[in-house]
Amino acid sequence: HRAAPRFGMGDLVEHLERRLEQRLGSRFRKGEKIDSLPNAGNVIVATPAYVAANLIEAASQPLAKGLRSVRYTPIVSVTTFVDRRDFSHPVSGVGVLMPSREETKSLGILFNSSSFADRVPDEDRLASFTVMMGGTAHPEWLAASDAEIRQAIKFELSALLGIREPHCTVIHRWPAALPQYSVDLPR
């Protein structure tokens, strides 16, 4: 059972955008730089909490303070492409999470190619994986060099999945990637 949209989150957002454009016409505005909340009846603020805090502060300082208290987890996401001939055995499924006691360099690996259609141009020859690193326990990965990250990814893919050699990696560093929701958040 999949817990994500079939064609990824981008597809979901594009469909939502089109639906809002159809229903609201010129009242639906996007991609505009704003420094404060517009004087409008309905506003969707689709930003991280720390950005929303700046927009909302003039209207509600307590809400802005609460939004600023939301902590974020740093993540390094590395999407890698692999030739299927470099697999020592078939790999399929959604992915794998790594328990901290395993002392791996990654938090988990998403099996993009077997989870979502059209992630690579030639699915018979190529596969794609996204390796997540960092988190609250290892924020030092944000400062690691690209070479260090690539070496760690190569080791993880080999040790965990039997993949001999990734061909291409795309590294993204997210200092504030995932909000850490807590029991205090509703207040």
N, C-alpha and C positions, 0 to 999 in steps of 0.2 A: 504494500500500500504506500503510495507516495504522499508526502506531506507538503509538496511544493507544486506550483503550477507546472503543467506539462511542458510548456515552452519557456519556463523561467520567469523570474520576477519582472524582468523588463517587458515581457509580453503582457503580463497582467497590468502593469502601469500604463502601457500604450492603449490597451482596451479601455481602462478607466478614463484616461485622458480623452479618447474619442467620444465616449459616452457623455462626459461632462460638456464637451464642445457641442454635441448634438442637442443636449437639453438646455444649455445656458446660452449658447450663441456667443455674442460679443461680450457678455458679462463674465464669461470664463476667461481669465487671464493667467498666463503662466510665464515663467522665465523672467519675471520683472524683479529688478533689484529694489528692495524696500528697506527702509531704516526704522519704520514703525508700522503698527497695524493700520491698515486703511480703514476709513470710516465706511464700513459696509455691514450689512446685516449678517451675511454668511461668509466666513473666512476659514479656509483650511490652511493650517500652518504645517507644512510637511518638511520639517527641518529637524536636526538633532536638538535635544532639549536645551543645550547651552546656547544655540543660536536663537531658538524660540524665546529664551529668557530675555535677550536684548530687545526683541520686538515687542514683548508683552509688558516690559517694565513700566512704561508710562501709564498703562491701563491698570496694572496690578503688581505692585512691588512684592507682596507676599507670594504670588504665583511665580514671579520671576525668580525669587530666592529659592523656592522649592525646585524649580526646573534646574537651577544651577547646582543643586545638591545631588543630582543624578550623576553617579560615577559611570565611567566608561572603561571598557576593557580594550587594551591595545592588541591589534592583530596584524600579522604579516600573512597575506594570502599569496600563494604562488601557484599559478596555473602552469602546468607543464604538458607538453605534447610528446607522445612516445610512439615509436614504430612498434606495431604489434609483434613483429618478428623478434623484438628484444624482450618479450615476455618469456619467462621460464615456465610459466603455466598460465592458463586463462584467468582473467580477473573480471568479475562482474558483481553487480549489486549496486547499492546506493553509496556505500562508503564505510569507513571504519573510524571509531573514536578511540583515542588512546587514553587509558587510565594513567594518572600521574605516577603511580607506583611502577609502571613499565619503564619510566625514565627515557622516553623517546624524545626526539627533538621537536616532534610535531604534536599538535592537539588532535588532529584527525585528518583524514584524507577523503575527499569527495570523489566518487567515480563518475565524473561528468558524462563520459561517453555512454556508459551503460544505464545511466539514470535519465538522461534527457536526449531526445533526438536532435540531430543536426548540430552537434557540438564540434564536429570535425568535418572537413570536406570529403574525406574518403574513409568511411567507418570500417572498411575491410582492412585498411592498412594502418590507420592511426587511432590513437586513443588519447583522451584528455583527462587529467586529474587536477584537482585543486587541493593543495596541502596548506593547512592552517598552522601557523606558528605563533608563539608569543603568549598572549593571555596575561592574566594578572600575576601568575606565578613566574613568567619569564618575559617581562617587558623588554629585556635587553636585546631581543631579536629585532626590535625596531632600529637599533643602531648598528646592527651587523652589516657587513659589506655584502654586496650582491654575490661576490665569490663565496663567502662563507655560507650564505643562504643556499646557493646552488649546490655546494658540496653537501650540506645537510640534507637537502632534498634528494640528491642522488643516493646517499646512504639510506635514507628512510624508504625510498621506493624499492631499493634492492633488498634490504633486510626484511621489510614487511610484506612486499608484494612480489618479490622475485623479478623485478623489472631491472634490466641491466643498464640501460643508458637513456636518460631523457634527452630529447633533441633540442627543445626550445623551452625556455621558462620566461614567464612574465610575472614580475614581482611588484606587489602593491603593499605599501606600508600604511596602516590605518591607526594613528595614535589614539583616536577615540572611535573605535569601530562598533562596539556592542554596548548598549546601555545595560547597566547592572540593576535590574529591578529588585527592590527589597520590600520588606513589610512596611517600611516607613513611607514608601512612595505615594500611597493613596492620600496620606495627610498633606 
